[in-house]
């Protein structure tokens, strides 16, 4: 698995968790969903996300494409 694939997986899992928390615990968890979305948007433009640093330290390899 590459860093980009791991990032997509992490964003999807966190999004699902935050939706479940918003439904069962408190609607305020939707702010976390919004944070995930904003982070994905900024990473599309900057090609960098804080989670990428964590995923690299976990041993995931960078994609060969530029």
Secondary structure per residue as TSV (DSSP state, phi and psi in degrees):
chain	resnum	aa	ss	phi	psi
A	1	X	-	360.0	137.6
A	2	X	B	-93.7	171.2
A	3	X	H	-60.7	-42.4
A	4	X	H	-64.0	-41.9
A	5	X	H	-66.2	-41.1
A	6	X	H	-62.9	-38.3
A	7	X	H	-64.4	-43.4
A	8	X	H	-63.0	-42.3
A	9	X	H	-62.1	-46.8
A	10	X	H	-61.9	-44.6
A	11	X	H	-63.6	-41.2
A	12	X	H	-65.5	-43.8
A	13	X	H	-65.3	-46.2
A	14	X	H	-63.4	-37.1
A	15	X	H	-63.8	-46.9
A	16	X	H	-62.2	-42.3
A	17	X	H	-62.2	-43.6
A	18	X	H	-68.0	-33.7
A	19	X	H	-66.6	-43.4
A	20	X	H	-62.8	-42.1
A	21	X	H	-64.6	-37.8
A	22	X	H	-65.1	-36.4
A	23	X	H	-74.3	-45.2
A	24	X	H	-96.0	-21.3
A	25	X	T	-112.8	-64.6
A	26	X	-	-159.9	138.2
A	27	X	G	-62.1	-15.7
A	28	X	G	-63.4	-19.7
A	29	X	G	-64.6	-15.1
A	30	X	H	-67.1	-21.3
A	31	X	H	-64.0	-35.5
A	32	X	H	-65.3	-40.0
A	33	X	H	-59.8	-43.7
A	34	X	H	-63.3	-39.3
A	35	X	H	-60.7	-42.6
A	36	X	H	-61.1	-45.3
A	37	X	H	-62.6	-45.9
A	38	X	H	-62.8	-38.1
A	39	X	H	-64.8	-40.4
A	40	X	H	-65.4	-39.4
A	41	X	H	-64.5	-47.0
A	42	X	H	-65.9	-35.0
A	43	X	H	-69.6	-25.0
A	44	X	H	-65.6	-32.6
A	45	X	H	-89.8	-36.0
A	46	X	H	-95.3	-14.1
A	47	X	S	62.4	24.4
A	48	X	-	-143.3	142.1
A	49	X	-	-146.5	141.5
A	50	X	H	-56.1	-33.1
A	51	X	H	-65.2	-25.8
A	52	X	H	-63.6	-36.4
A	53	X	H	-62.2	-45.2
A	54	X	H	-63.5	-44.7
A	55	X	H	-64.5	-37.3
A	56	X	H	-64.8	-40.6
A	57	X	H	-67.0	-25.1
A	58	X	T	-78.9	-6.7
A	59	X	T	103.6	4.7
A	60	X	-	-73.1	142.4
A	61	X	B	-89.3	150.5
A	62	X	-	-75.6	149.6
A	63	X	-	-69.0	144.3
A	64	X	S	-72.1	-16.3
A	65	X	-	-79.8	153.9
A	66	X	-	-103.2	360.0
